[in-house]
């Protein structure tokens, strides 16, 4: 990955060399290109006009494509990628490329123990130079800010300081007239020579990554033992070092001002941002390092809770995508305990266990939060606990196989359970009797869910069927055959084609939509299917992943990848790696699951282990092999063509706003284009005194958009009172219409409600802190009050607003000038 200096274009390259150029502000893929080989290094020039890529042992320099905003007609180029130069000189894989500050030269470091200096264009008197002397592969090479110094770093921890020094050579010449030697002629040439050698001196570790900030001369190095070091160049003074992980630090970078250091560890999915001056974490994130198997939305749709096979529970913020808290008390998913967590204090306040040692496979919670049920795979019973006191209330027996799924009715009076004994049972746990009549099916039950009105249940079975049953009469209403829909993608070990593998796949997780009209289903395939419950038809199929590194994403396998020893993707190629730790990564016992641990590797299979609809109905999430995926009805970059003509342009909108001062017309025109940046500019230029009059005249067709936009601005914008005035005007002018159309405005009202709740909490916390501070100040001793009063009653010097003395003093001290950011 690499960004242009302006930050508007992102070039991302996959393992096979396929690249995508993306417009970051608009989130649109502009162009695609294949470099015909794995790309090991990528860097944009500081000018942003070129970028260099390392493809094996070759280096190619390309021109950066123009974007539509740079074109006079606002169009894309027909042939956007143009190769400027190709360089060959290295004998092994290029590992990094770094440009000089003037974009005239760039450095390349490779595994052939050398670094090379290249020029972008032909320079008079310059020839490509090779910097040799390292004993292991060179990881990176950097220019200093004045370009008079080069630093090269090798994998064994050696840092070489190169300088452009004169080389003195003595030449003996003989005159033609006599045989005596004349005086020596001194010939001086400038060359890059090693000035100093430094070493990290980290025992039994290798350097995995490095970064250099030329403005502050800071060098950062990450090691294979999870430690990073910060050094000041050229003296190589060690500022500090810190252990941030138990595994390799694979990536490191420095921000533009040199204050923050970002680290990445791929094995455990760790991302850290460290401020080295205050020695504090700015960001600390870690994902699940094993497969996610279950997830659920919070009632306000702002949080998602996930569980994984690594024994951890994580709470994610939907808006930012960050993990808020991680719970690690569970030893595994089958440790025989059910734990209740407090999401305010982030602690485990209750643990539920059975009388005997057994494992639980599924869980359901009463909507009121007072009763918890868990199904067992050992005793085939359902255990019921009270959340208040943690006591076991009842054990529901009746299933003859492991209980695979549980679901509480939204009205809280009924719980339904599914089992591998081909039955579904409906229990009334608050009744006097605990008998249940089984609903017989044709295969093992994988999942069951209630419709939001508690009158219907949907059941998914192992044979790919989904059936719908009435709760009151226990009769089957309809069914859907989803075997053809869930089938798709051929695994690397499959003997049958993807079209003939429908009998081996099924839906393992199903959920109703908020209104109960749709059913979302996912299973052991690459598809998520959305069905209409009333018509029993497939509405849409969502492809989870097209990642070729996962098994099951391709419809057809390449026959050339089949060898006598089996599929080429399952043969361990790490044994040919040059480094010992790379060879051992995939061959340690327990590093892979199943098969011959010394010669084989396992490709992860694409699958969907859990789906959930957001309570506001505007999104759903899925747990897959790729991670946590969120699909939403995002309309930020979609415009409505209704009432849209050629005269509505950003220029005409700004002219109407600035020249004519017609705020209502400008706002409606901006909503027709539906570009968030344009709407925000019009929104913020409306005088607060005219907000009520403008909102009163807004047509009802634009009210959902206006309410949603104001709610989102209340979450993001610092103009707090301004947004609250808009919300007050909308509710006062159109409150009756919103109440009558509550079904249409439900998601917008939820957004506003969550924003107002957040503002209230922040204001309450700020007010409490101010009150506590005032109480603290008033409680301090008040001695010498009379003396202070006398001093205050004296004459005070009058200033005219300019303090010449302080200016002179600051000038004498030579205080640094303010340096603005680009």
N, C-alpha and C positions, 0 to 999 in steps of 0.2 A: 504494500500500500504506500502511496505517496500523494501529498497534496501540493498544489501549486502555491507559490508564495502568497498569492491573493486569497487563497482558501476557497475559491469557487469551483475548482475542478479536482476530482479524485480519480486517480488511476489505480485500479485494482486488478491483480493478475492472479490466476489460480495455478495449481501445480503443473498443469499441462501447457501453460503459456498463453492461455486465452485471457485477453484484457478487456476491461470495460471502462470507458471514460464517462464519469457521472457528474452532472451538475448538482453540487451539494445543496445550495439553497432551495432548488426546485425538486430535488430528489428524482431526477430523470436521467436515464441512461442515454447519452448522446451518441456514442460511437462504440464499435466493437472491432477488435483486431486480434489475430493470432500471431505470436512471435515464433511459432514452429519449434518450440523447445521450452524446457523448464527455465523460468526466469529466476535467477538467484540474487539479483541486485537491481534496484530501481531508484532513481533520484532526478527530481526536477532541478533545473538551473535556477539560481537566484533571480535571474531576469524573467523567468517563467516562459521563455520562448522555446526552450529545448528540454528534452529529458533523455537520459541515458539509461539503457537497460543492459544487464549482464546476462547473456544467454550462453550457458556453458563456459567455454574459455574465450568467447568473443564478446565484444562490446559494440552496441549500436546506438547511435545518437539520432533522435527523431525530432521533428518540428512539432511543437504543441498545437493541436487543432484550434481553430477559432470557434468561439461560441456565438450563438445567434445575436447576443447583445453587441458583439464586436463587428458584425456584418452590417453593411449599410442598408440592406434589404431585410435583415433579421432572419436570414435563412441559414441552413446548415450546409457545410461543404460536401461536395459529391465524393471527393477522395480526401478525407481529413488527415490521415497519417502519411507523412512524407519523410522518408529516411534521409538524413543529412549526411552521415558518415557511418562507416563500419570499421572497427579496429580489431586487429589480431596481433597477439604478441605473448599472451599468457599461455602456459602449457597445462593449466588445470582450471578448475571452476573458479570464476570470479565471485567473491563473497561480498564486496561492498564497493560503492561508487560515491565519491564526495566531490562537490564542485568548489572552485575558488569563489571568493566574494564578488569578483567582477565578471564571472561566467565565461572567462576566456580559457581556463584550464580545468581539468578534473583529474582526480586520483582514483586508481582502481587497486584493490587488494585481492589476492587470489591464494588458492591452496598450493600453488607452486613455489611458496616461500618468498615471493617477491611482491612489490608494489610498483606501479608504473604511473608516470606523469604523462598526460595527453593534453593536446590543445584542441579547442573546438574548431578553429579554422587554422590555416597555415600561418605561422608566426615566423617572422624573419629572424634567423639565427637560433631557432628552437628545434630541437630534435627530441622525440620521445625518449624518456629516461627511465631506466630500471633501477629500483632501490632494492638491493640484496643484502643479506646478512642474517636474516632470521633462520632459526632452526626448525620451526614448525610453520604451519600455514598462517598467513597474515589475515587477521580478521578485518582490520579497517585501517585507513590512512586519512589524515586530516591536514588541511592547511591552517596556519595561524591567520590572525586577522590581517596582518601586514603582508602575508604570503611570502615571508622570508624564512619561514620555518615549517617543517613537515613532521608530523608525529605518526609513526606506524606501530601497530599493536599486533602481536602474534598470539596464538592460542596457548603457548606455554607461559605467558605472563611477562613477556619482554616488551618494553616500550623504548623505541629508538627515536632520538631527537636528531633530526636532519637539518643542516644549515647549508646555505648557498655560499661556499667558501672558495677562495682562490687556491689553485693548485700550482705550486712553483716547480718548474722543471729546468734543470741545468743542461745546456747543450754545448758541446765542444766543437769548434769549427777550425779548420786549418786554412791558412792563407795560401794562395797559389805560388807566391814568390819565394817563400822559405818554408822549412819544415817545422818551425816552432809553433807551438799551440798559442793561439790568441787568447784573449780574455773570454771568460764564459759569458754566453748570452742568456739572459733570464727571460723565459717565456711564461706568462701567467695566463691560466685558464680558470674559469669559475665552474665548479661542479657541486653537486649535492653530495655532502659527506656527512658521516655520522659524527655528531658533536658530543652526544652523551648517550649512555645506555642506562636504563632504569628497569627494575624488576618489581613485580607486585609482591613476591615472596609469600604467596598463599600455598600452604602445604597440601599436596595431593589433590589439587583442583586445577581446572582449566578455565580459561577466559571464554565465556559464551557470547558476550555482547559488549559493546562499548558505544559511547557517544561523547562528542566534544563540542563545547560551546566556545566559539572563537572570541566572542565579545568579552567574556570574563575569564577566559583561559582555564576552564574547568573540564576535567576529564573524568568520566564516569565509566566504571567497568563492573559487569555482572559476572559472577563465577558460578561454577557447577554445583557448589555446596549451598546455594541460596543466599550468599553474602554479596553485597555490593560495596564498592569503595569509591570515594570522591577525592580527587587529587587536584592540586593547583599546579599548573604548568607555567613556565618550563622547569621550575625547581623541583617538581614532583613531590610537593609537600602534601602529606596525607591529612585531609581535613577531618574526615571521619569515615567509619564503615559500620554497616548494620546488617544483621541477618533478618531477612524478610520472608524466607520460605525454606522449606526442607528439600526443595528440588531445584532444578536448573533455572536460572534467570535467563530467559531466551531473548528478551527484547528490552531495550532501554532507549529513551529519548529525552531531550531537554527542551523546555519551552523557549520562546523567543527571547525572553528577558533573562533566562538563566536561573530562575528562582525555583522552579518546580522540576522534579525528576519523575518520569513515568516508567514503570517497570511492568513487564508481562512474563508470566510463567505459564506455559501452555499445558503442562502435564496436569495441573490442578485447576486451571482456568482462573488464575489470580491476576488481578489488575490493581496496581498501587500507584498513587501519586504522592510524592514526598517533597516537602519543603525543607531544604537542607539548612537554611539559616535559622529557622525556629525549631528545627528537628521535630516536625509534627507531620501527621498524615493529613493530606487534603482529601484523598479518596482511597478507599480500601474495599475492594469488591472481590468476591470469589463465587463462581458458579458451582453447580453440582458436577463432581467428577465421575459420576456414574449415571445410569439411565434414570430419568424421571418416570415415576410410575403412577402418580396421582396428583390432582390439583383441584382447587376450589376457589371461587371468587368470594370476596367479602361482601356484606349486604350493600355497602355504598359503592361498589364497583371500582374502588380505588386501590385495592390490594388483591394480590393473588398469592395463595399459599401452595407450595409444592413440596412433595416428598420424593425421595430418590433411594436407590439401592445402596447409596453410601451411608445410610442411617441418619441423614440430616434433614431438617425441616427448614425451609427458607420462606421468608415473607418478602414479596416483591412489590415495589411501587409501579403501578401501571403507567403513570405519566412519564416518569424518568427512566424506568427500566432498571433501577438500582435495587439491590437487596438491602432491606432495612435491618433485618435481624436474622440470625441463624441459631436454631436450637439443635443441640448435639447430644441430649441426654439419652436418646434411644440408641440401644446397642445394635439393633437391626430391625427389619420390618416384621420379624416373627419372634420377637423376644418375649411374647406373652404378656405384654403390658399395654394399657391404653392410658395416655397422658393428656391432661388438660392444661392449656397454656393461657396465661394472662397477657394479652396484647397491649396492655398499658404499662405494666411493670416488666414485661418480658421475662416471666419466670414460670416454672412448672409448679402449679399450685395444687394439683390433684393427680394421683396415679391410681388407676383401677386395675386390679388383678383378679384372676379367678382362684377358686379354692384349690384346683389342681394345676400342675404344670402343663400348659398347652399353648398352642400358637393361634393367633387370630389372623384372619385373612381379609376382613372387610369391616367397615365401621359406618355407623349412621347416628346422627344427633337429632334430637327432637327440636323442632323450630323454636320452641321456647327456651331451649338450652338447659333443660332440667333433667333430661334422661338421655343416656348414652347406651347404644346397643353395639355389640361386636359379635361377628360370626366366627366359629372355630373350624379349623380343618382337621382337628384331631378327634374331638368328641361329637362333632356335627351339631352342636347346640348353639343357641343364641343367648348371650349373657346380657342382662339388663342392669345398669347401675344408676344410682342417683348422683347427680353432680354436686349437690349441696354437701352431703356427708360422705360420699365415696363408697357407700355400702352396696353390695350386690342385692338387687331387688328380686330378680327372678332368672330362671333358666328355661328357655323355650326349646322343647325337644320335639322332634317330628321328622326332621330330615334324615335320610339314610346315606348321605354323602357329604363331602366338605361343602360348607356354606361359602359361596363365591361372591355374593353381592347382597347388599342391604340398602333400603331406601325408605325414609320416612315420608308420609304424606304431608303436604304443606299445611293442612289443617291440624296436624299433630295427633290425630286419633288412631292412625293405622301405620303399621310398618310392614313392608313386603320383603321377602327374602327369596333368593334363588340359590339353587344347589346343583351339584354335579349328578344328583340322582334323577335328573330330568323333570324336576318339579319346582313350582313357585308357590309359596305359601303366604297368605295374607293374615296378619296377626292384629288383633285389637288388644294392645298391651295394657290399656287402662280398664278393660272389662274384668268382670269377675271370673270368667273362664278363659283359659288360654288355648282352646282348641282352634284348629284351622283346617280348612279343606284344601287339599293340594290342587293346583292347576297343572295338569299333565301336559308335558311337551315331548318333542321327538328327539331331543338331544340335550347335552349338558348346557345349563344356563350360565351365561357369561356375565350378563349385566341386566339390571332392571331399574326403571326410573318411573316416577310419578309425573303425571301431567299437573301443571300449576293449579288446576281446579280440583285436584284430588279425586276425580271421577274415573280416570283411566290410567292404566299402567302399560308400559312398553317393555318387552322382553327380547333380549338378543341371545341366540343359541349358537352352539358350536357348528351347526350345519349352514350358517350364513343366513338364517331366517330371522325376521323381526316380526313379532306378533303383538297385537293390541287387545287388551282385555278390559272389561268393565269391572270396577271394584264391587259395585253393589250386587250384580247378578253373577259374577265370576264366569262370564261368557266371553268367548273370543269374538271381537268385532271385525277385525281385518288382519291382514298380514302383508309383508313385503319380502320378496326374495332378493336378497342383496348379494348373492354369490358373484354374479357377473360384475356388479358395481365395485365390490371390494377387491376383486382380482385385478392385478396389474403389476407389472414389474417382475422380472425373473431374477431370482437369487443366483449367486455365483456357483452354488452347489446343486441347483435344481436340475433334475433330469428331464423335466417337462417344460414346454414353452409357457410363456406367460398367459396365453389364451386358454391353455388346458389345465392351469393350476387353480381354477376357481374353487374346486372342492377342498383345497387345503387352507383357505383363508376365511376369516369371519370377522364380525364386528365385536370387539371386546369392550367397548365403552359407548354408551348412547346417552343423550340428554335432550330434553324438550326445550323449545324456545320459551321466552317469557310469556307469550300469548298462547302457547300450546298448539299452534298451527303447524309447526315445523319440528323435525327431529334431526338432530345432529349425531352422526355415527362415525367412529374411527376404529381401526383394528390393526392387524399385522400386515399392513400394506402401506403404500405411499399416498393413499387417498383419504380425504375426509369427505364424507357424503352428506348432503343436506336434502332431506326428503319432506314432501308435503304429506301430512298425516291424513288429511281428508281424501286426497286424490291418490295416495300411495304411489307417487311418481318421484323420480329423482329430479331435484331442482338444479343442483350444481355440485360439481366435484372439485375439491381443492387439492392441488398437488402439494404435498408437504415438502418434498425436497427433490432436486435433480442432481444432487451431489453424487458424482461418480465414485467417490471414495466409500460410499455406502452400498451394501449389497441389497438388491431389489429395486433400484431406481431405473434400471434399463429394461425396455421391453424385449430387446434382442441382445444376445451376448456375441462378442467377436470371437470367431472360431480360431483366430491366430493366437489367442491368449490361452488356448487349451494345450497343455503339454503332456508328455508321457507320465510325469509325476503328478498331474492334476492341474487345476486352474492356476494360472500364473499369479493371480492375486493372493492365493493362499500360501505361496512359497515364500519363506522368510529370506529376504535379501539383505538383512542387516549383518549377516555374517561376512559380507564383503566390505563392510565399512572400515575406514582406516583407523578410527579411534576405538579403543577398547570399551569405553563406556557406551558407545553407540551399538557395539556388537552385543553387549550384555542386556540392553534395555528390553529386548523382546524374547530373550531366552531364559530369563530367570524363572524358577518355578513359581507359579501363581501369577505371572505377568500376563498370561493368556488363559482363556477358558477352553478346556477340552482340547483334544488332539495331541499330536506330538509336540511337546513344549520346546524341543530343541530344533525342529526343522520347519514348523508350521506357524502361521499366524491366522488370526481370526478377523474377518471384516465385520464391522457392526452392521446389523440389518436395520433397514428403515422400517419404522412402525409407529403407531399412535397408541399410547397407553392411557390417555385420558383426555377428555374434552369437557368444557363447561361454558355455559352461556352467562354473560354478564347480566346482573339483575336489571340494569337500565335498558337492556335489549339492543344496545348499539355495538356490541362486540362479542366475540367468543375466543377462548384460548384453547390451545392444544398442547399436550406434552408429547414430544416426539424424540427420536434419536438425535435430531439436530438441537434440541433444547426446548425452551418454552416459546411457543409461537402465539401471537395475538393478531387476530383478524378483526378489523373494525370498519364501520361505515364512515370512513374519513372522507370528507368532501371538501377539504381545504383547497385543493388544486383543481376542482371540477366546477365549471361554470354552467349556469342555466341558460340555454339558448332562447328561452321564451322572452319576448319583448326586447330582443337584442338586435341592434342594427349596426351599420358600419360607422355611425357617428359616435358610438360609445367606445371611447378609447381612454387609456390612462391620461393622455394629454387633455382631452376634452373634460374629463372629470376634474382635473386639477384647475383648469381654466374656470369651470363653473364654480369651483370652491373658492379660488383666490380672487377672481375678478368680479363675479356676480354675487358672491356671498350667499348663494342658494344652497344651504347646508342640507336640506331635505332631499333635493334633487341629486346632489352629489352623493349622498349616502345610498340612495336607491340605485343609482348608476353603478356605484362600487359593488353593491350586492349582486347586481346582474353579472358583472365580470367575475365576482367571487374570488378575488385574489386577496389573501389575508393582509399582505403588506399595504395594499392600496386602501383597503377598508380601515386599517389602523390609522393611516394618515388622515383620512377624512374624519374618523371618529375622534381623534385627539384635537382636531382643529375646531370642533363645534364649541362655541362659548357655553359655559355652564349655565348662564342665565336663560338660554333658549332651549335647553334640553327638554323641558316639559312640553313646550309648544311643538317641537319637532317630533317627539315620540307620539304625541296625540294624533298627528297626521300620517303616521307610517301605515301603509296598507297592511291588512292582516296577513297577506300572503308572505310578507317579509318578516313577520313577527318571530317565527321559529329561528330564522337565521340571526336576527338581531339579538334575541335572548341568549342564544348559544354563544354568540360572539362576545357579548358583554360578560357572560359568565366566565368564559375563558380569559378575558382580559382582567377580570377581578382576581383570577388565580396568578396571573403573570405580571400585570402592569403595576408599577409603583404608585400610580395615580389612584389611591384608594377611595378618597371621597368622591372623585369624579365618576368612578364606576358605580359607586353606591347611589349616586344621584340618578344615573341612568336606570338602574334597577328599580329604584323607587318610582320613577316616572312610568316605567313600563307596567308595573303592577297597579299603579293608580289609574292609568288610562285604559289598560287592556286586561285587567284582572278577571273580569267576567268572561271574556272570550277565552282566556287560557283555562279557566275552570270548566267551561263547557266543552273544550277540546282537549281534555286532559290526556286522552289516549294518544293524540298526535304529539303533544308537547311534553310527554313524560320524560324523555331523555334530557331535553333542555332544562326542565325544572330540576331534575336531579343535579345537573351541572351547576346551576345557580345555587341550589341548596348546599352542595358541598363547598362551594366557594365562600358563601356567607358563613358557614360553620367554621371554616378555617380562619376567616378574618376575625370572627368573634373570639376564637381561641387565642389567636395571636394578640389581639387587643387586650383580652383579659390577662394574659400572662405579662404583657408590658405594663399594664396598670398596676398589677400586683407587685411587680419588681420596683416600680416607682414609689408605691406606697411603703414598701419595706425599706427602701433607701431613705425616704423622708423620715420614717420612724427611727431609723438608725441614727440619722444626723441630729434629730431632735433629742435623742437620748444621750448625746455626748455631753461631758461636763462644760459648764458655761462660766469659767473663771475670768477675772479681769475684764468684766463687762464694762465697768466704768472707764477703764483706760482705753478700751477699744472705742467707746462712744466719744471720748475726748479726741482721739485721733481722727475719727470719722468727721467730727464737726469742724476740723481745721480746714485751712485753705488747700485746695488741690490744684496742681498745675493743669492748665487748659491746653490741649493739643489741637492742632488744626487738621489732624488726620494723616499727617506725614511725619514720620520719625526718621529724620536724617541721620541721627547718631547710629541707630541700629543698622541702617543701610550701609554706613561707612564701615561699621565693625564687621558686618557680614562680608563686605567686599574685601576687607583686609584678611579675614580668615580664609578667603578663597573657597567659599562654599560652592558646591557644584551647581550648575545650571540645570533647569528642568529639561528632561529629555522626553519628548512626547512619543507615544506609540504610533506606529503606522496604522 
